Amino acid sequence: MRNVFLYTAAAAALFAAPAMAQDASNVYGSVGYATADVEGVDLGAVTGRLGYKFNPNFAVEGEASFGVSDDDVTIGAVTANVEHEYDAAVYAVGILPVSPNFELFARGGYGTTEIEASAAGFSASDSGESWNYGVGANYYFDGQNGIRADWTRRDFTNDGGEADVWSLGYVRKF
């Protein structure tokens, strides 16, 4: 499944690259903090995104996050520390411009997440692929700078559960 993710990311980059060369003003990026509820475990990460708007209503974006906040979980008499190592995803984004400074969006894509747990001197890590979907909004203070808030559900494949991710960050049009 990782190969599907890598091929999708490569294809999106190849199709977007010629268009980016023509009009760099459609390129946007964001950086912010994301909190994830993964089956009752609360994790935090720094998230970066890079996207390209093909027109006012459609974009593609890539996303990468690196864990910065872990959580302790007690199972029976054993307490385990759970850490978010990283995640990466590619999305198709539908955009609804509400005003020149405000837009709503919905997105769907595919990603991978790695989490590590350690307890009593032992540790294990596992990665899982997921189908992701969510909604959000961008508000621009001026023509280029703004804030982004969104919610994304990650439905992990192979009965891997699900995660709800909320993020808030700075967004910039280039």
NORWOWO-V398892 format. One record per backbone hydrogen bond with DSSP energy under -1.0 kcal/mol. CO is the residue of the C=O (numbers start at 1). NH is the residue of the N-H. E is the energy in kcal/mol with one decimal. If there is no record, write none. Layout:
co=CO nh=NH e=E
co=CO nh=NH e=E
//
This chain:
co=1 nh=5 e=-1.8
co=2 nh=6 e=-2.6
co=3 nh=7 e=-2.9
co=4 nh=8 e=-2.3
co=5 nh=9 e=-2.5
co=6 nh=10 e=-2.4
co=7 nh=11 e=-2.5
co=8 nh=12 e=-2.5
co=9 nh=13 e=-2.2
co=10 nh=14 e=-2.4
co=11 nh=15 e=-2.4
co=12 nh=16 e=-2.2
co=13 nh=17 e=-2.2
co=16 nh=20 e=-2.6
co=17 nh=21 e=-1.9
co=18 nh=22 e=-1.1
co=19 nh=23 e=-1.7
co=23 nh=26 e=-1.5
co=24 nh=27 e=-1.8
co=26 nh=53 e=-2.5
co=27 nh=174 e=-3.3
co=28 nh=51 e=-3.1
co=29 nh=172 e=-3.0
co=30 nh=49 e=-2.5
co=31 nh=170 e=-2.5
co=32 nh=47 e=-2.7
co=33 nh=168 e=-2.1
co=34 nh=45 e=-2.6
co=35 nh=166 e=-2.5
co=36 nh=43 e=-2.7
co=37 nh=164 e=-1.8
co=38 nh=41 e=-1.4
co=41 nh=38 e=-3.0
co=43 nh=36 e=-3.2
co=44 nh=68 e=-2.6
co=44 nh=69 e=-1.8
co=45 nh=34 e=-3.0
co=46 nh=66 e=-2.0
co=47 nh=32 e=-2.2
co=48 nh=64 e=-2.4
co=49 nh=30 e=-1.9
co=50 nh=62 e=-2.7
co=51 nh=28 e=-2.2
co=52 nh=60 e=-1.8
co=55 nh=58 e=-1.0
co=57 nh=95 e=-1.9
co=58 nh=54 e=-2.0
co=58 nh=55 e=-1.4
co=59 nh=93 e=-3.2
co=60 nh=52 e=-2.4
co=61 nh=91 e=-2.9
co=62 nh=50 e=-2.0
co=63 nh=89 e=-2.2
co=64 nh=48 e=-2.9
co=65 nh=87 e=-1.7
co=66 nh=46 e=-2.3
co=69 nh=44 e=-2.2
co=71 nh=82 e=-3.4
co=73 nh=80 e=-3.5
co=75 nh=78 e=-1.8
co=78 nh=75 e=-3.1
co=80 nh=73 e=-3.1
co=81 nh=118 e=-2.2
co=82 nh=71 e=-2.1
co=83 nh=116 e=-2.6
co=85 nh=67 e=-1.1
co=86 nh=114 e=-2.8
co=87 nh=65 e=-2.6
co=88 nh=112 e=-2.5
co=89 nh=63 e=-2.5
co=90 nh=110 e=-1.7
co=91 nh=61 e=-2.0
co=92 nh=108 e=-2.1
co=93 nh=59 e=-2.3
co=94 nh=106 e=-2.4
co=96 nh=104 e=-2.3
co=101 nh=140 e=-3.3
co=102 nh=98 e=-2.3
co=102 nh=99 e=-2.1
co=103 nh=138 e=-2.6
co=104 nh=96 e=-3.2
co=105 nh=136 e=-2.2
co=106 nh=94 e=-2.9
co=107 nh=134 e=-2.2
co=108 nh=92 e=-2.8
co=109 nh=132 e=-2.8
co=110 nh=90 e=-2.0
co=111 nh=130 e=-2.5
co=112 nh=88 e=-2.1
co=113 nh=128 e=-2.5
co=114 nh=85 e=-2.0
co=114 nh=86 e=-1.2
co=115 nh=126 e=-2.5
co=116 nh=83 e=-3.4
co=117 nh=124 e=-2.7
co=118 nh=81 e=-3.1
co=119 nh=122 e=-2.5
co=122 nh=119 e=-2.6
co=124 nh=117 e=-3.1
co=126 nh=115 e=-2.5
co=128 nh=113 e=-2.2
co=129 nh=157 e=-2.6
co=130 nh=111 e=-2.5
co=131 nh=155 e=-2.8
co=132 nh=109 e=-2.8
co=133 nh=153 e=-3.4
co=134 nh=107 e=-2.5
co=135 nh=151 e=-2.8
co=136 nh=105 e=-2.4
co=137 nh=149 e=-2.2
co=138 nh=103 e=-2.4
co=139 nh=147 e=-2.5
co=144 nh=173 e=-2.3
co=145 nh=141 e=-2.6
co=145 nh=142 e=-1.2
co=146 nh=171 e=-2.2
co=147 nh=139 e=-2.5
co=148 nh=169 e=-2.4
co=149 nh=137 e=-2.5
co=150 nh=167 e=-2.4
co=151 nh=135 e=-1.5
co=152 nh=165 e=-2.8
co=153 nh=133 e=-1.9
co=154 nh=163 e=-1.9
co=155 nh=131 e=-2.3
co=161 nh=156 e=-2.0
co=163 nh=154 e=-3.0
co=164 nh=37 e=-2.8
co=165 nh=152 e=-2.6
co=166 nh=35 e=-2.8
co=167 nh=150 e=-2.0
co=168 nh=33 e=-2.2
co=169 nh=148 e=-2.6
co=170 nh=31 e=-2.0
co=171 nh=146 e=-2.3
co=172 nh=29 e=-2.4
//
